[in-house]
């Protein structure tokens, strides 16, 4: 779905009262954040990277 369509749907949901202001802002950030550069190689690597806290939780 094109970015403009996703933003339009979010705006319509917000206008109808189906989303709070906070939910709308978070959803909009998520949509715009995903649009940054999904094809960049580091995006794929970061998706499977373990966080620093995982090391402590798993005992590794």
C-alpha positions as CSV (number, residue, x, y, z in Angstrom):
1,X,0.0,0.0,0.0
2,X,1.4,3.4,-0.9
3,X,2.5,5.6,2.0
4,X,-0.1,8.3,1.2
5,X,-2.9,5.7,1.4
6,X,-1.7,4.5,4.7
7,X,-1.5,8.0,6.1
8,X,-5.0,8.8,4.7
9,X,-6.5,5.7,6.4
10,X,-4.9,6.6,9.7
11,X,-6.2,10.2,9.4
12,X,-9.7,8.9,8.7
13,X,-9.6,6.6,11.7
14,X,-8.5,9.4,13.9
15,X,-11.1,11.8,12.6
16,X,-13.9,9.2,13.2
17,X,-12.7,8.8,16.8
18,X,-11.5,5.2,16.3
19,X,-8.0,6.3,17.4
20,X,-6.8,8.6,20.2
21,X,-4.3,11.4,19.5
22,X,-1.6,9.3,21.1
23,X,-2.4,6.2,19.0
24,X,-2.6,8.3,15.9
25,X,0.8,9.8,16.5
26,X,2.4,6.4,17.2
27,X,0.9,4.8,14.1
28,X,2.0,7.7,12.0
29,X,5.5,7.5,13.3
30,X,5.6,3.7,12.6
31,X,4.4,4.3,9.0
32,X,6.8,7.1,8.4
33,X,9.7,5.2,10.1
34,X,9.1,2.2,7.9
35,X,9.2,4.4,4.8
36,X,12.7,5.6,5.6
37,X,14.7,3.0,3.7
38,X,13.4,-0.5,4.1
39,X,15.7,-1.9,1.4
40,X,18.9,-0.8,3.2
41,X,21.0,-3.8,4.1
42,X,21.4,-2.7,7.7
43,X,17.6,-2.7,8.2
44,X,17.5,-6.5,7.6
45,X,20.5,-7.1,9.9
46,X,19.0,-4.9,12.7
47,X,15.7,-6.8,12.5
48,X,17.4,-10.0,13.7
49,X,20.1,-8.5,15.9
50,X,20.0,-9.3,19.6
51,X,19.9,-6.5,22.1
52,X,22.4,-6.0,24.8
53,X,19.8,-7.1,27.4
54,X,19.3,-10.4,25.6
55,X,22.8,-11.4,26.5
56,X,22.0,-11.0,30.2
57,X,18.6,-12.8,30.0
58,X,20.0,-15.8,28.1
59,X,23.2,-16.0,30.2
60,X,25.4,-15.8,27.2
